[in-house]
Amino acid sequence: MPQEDNGHDLLDDTSLKVQPLFHKPSLISRIKCTLIDSMMILLIAYLFSMIINGLDIKSGLVRGIMLGVVLLYEPLMTSINKTLGQKIMGLKVSEFSGEGLNGRAKNISFPKSLVRYFFKIGLGWISLLTIHSNNYGQAIHDKVSGSIMIND
């Protein structure tokens, strides 16, 4: 095997650390994004509540649809483009493979976005606090859904 002058094996790349080809957002940026989106969800829920009460809507179907819109805000907006929090903070959720972004940043699908959101909600802050556990800055909900949060 070829040897370098210092005696290290040239073919031994185990000491090389994989460097991502994108800029991962800080924990503070992700927390701010989550807080903005939480406020947006509360605002939408409040507005729908005012509409339901103001129009004296008794229909369970209409109430269910409005609740669905509130619950699906983040997964729907993430799969289409960005949530308001992501836009304000300059972040984006993208498809991710074990090797990175596979070229350009591509929106995740709606089903993957749903999985990501429900794990994010279910695990809460614990998931977000795990972003320093890997080179790509993925939280648990990102790993489960095959996504990654990047600076856009």
N, C-alpha and C positions, 0 to 999 in steps of 0.2 A: 504494500500500500504506500502511496506517496506520503511523504512526511514534510511538514513545514520545518523551518529552522528551529522553532521552539519545541519541536518534538510532538506537537499535537497532530492528530490524524486529520488530513484534509477532507476525508470523506465523512468524518464524524460531525454531523450538524445538530446534534442533540443540544448543544449549548446555544444554538440560535433561537431567538424568541420571535414568534410570529408577530409581525406588526400590521395592524389593520390599515387598509387603504382609505380610511375615512376618519373623520373627527367625531369621536363619541362625546355626547353631552355630559356635563357634570351632574352630580347628584342634585345639586341646588337647582339647576335648570329643569331637571325632570320633576322635582318637587313643585316648583313654581308652575310648570305646565299642568300638573295634576290639580293643583289648587285652583287655577283659572278654569279648568274644565269642570271641576266640582261646583264652582260658583255658577257656571253656565247651566249646568244640569239643574241646580236649585232654582235659578231664574226661570228656566223653561217650565219646571214643575209648578212654580208659583203662578206664572202667567196662565197656564192651563187650568189651574185651580180657580183663578179669578174668572176665567171664561166659563167654566162649568157652573160655578156658583152664580155668576151674573146672569147667565142665560137659563138658570134653573134646569140644567140638563140632568135628567134622571136615568138616561139610557146607560146600561152597563157596558154596551158595546162601544159607545163613544168614549166613555171613561177608560175602558181597556185600551182603545187605540191611542188615546193621549198618553196613558201610562207607558205603552209600548214605545212611543216616540221618545219619551224621556229616557227610558232604559236603553234604547238603541242609539242615542245621540253619539256616544263615543265610538262604538264599533262601526256604525254607518259612516260617520265622517272620516274615520281613520282609513277605511277601505276605499272611499271615494277620493280623498286627498288628505286633508288635515283637520283636526279639531281647532277651535279658536285658540286654545292654550298652546297647541303646537305651532300655530301660525305666529302668534305673538312672540313665542320664545325661539322661533327659528329652528324648530325640530321637525323630524319626519320619522314615521314608522315605515320600515321597508322590509321586503322579503329578505330572508337570510338563509344561506346554506352553510355547512360546516367550513367551507373555504372562504366565506366572505359574502360580498354583495352580488357576485356574479355579474359584473359589469356595472350598469347604472342602477340607481335606487328605484325600485319598483314597489308600488303600493301592495300591501297584503290583501288577500281576498277577504270577502265579507265573512265566510265561515271561520277563517283563521283569526280575523279580527274579533269575532264573538268569543272564541276560545281564549284569546289574549285578555279580553275585557273581563270575562267571568273569573279567570284565574287571578287577575289583578285585584278585582273586588274581593274575591274569596280569601286571598292571602294578605291583602292590605299592604301596609308599609313594609312588612317583612320581605315581600317580593322585591320591592324597589331598593331596599337596602343591600341586596345581593349583587348590585351592578359591579362592584369592585372584585368579584370572585372570578372574573374571566377577562381575557384581553379585549373582548369586544364590547364590554359594558352591558351585557345582557342581564336583565332581571329574570327571575324565574318565569314570569308570565311571557317574556320574550322567547325564552328557550322552548317552552311548551308549544308556542304557536309558530315557531320558525320565523321569528321577526327580530328586528333590531331597531333601536332608536338611534338616529344620527342627527348631526347638525346639518341643516339643509342649506 
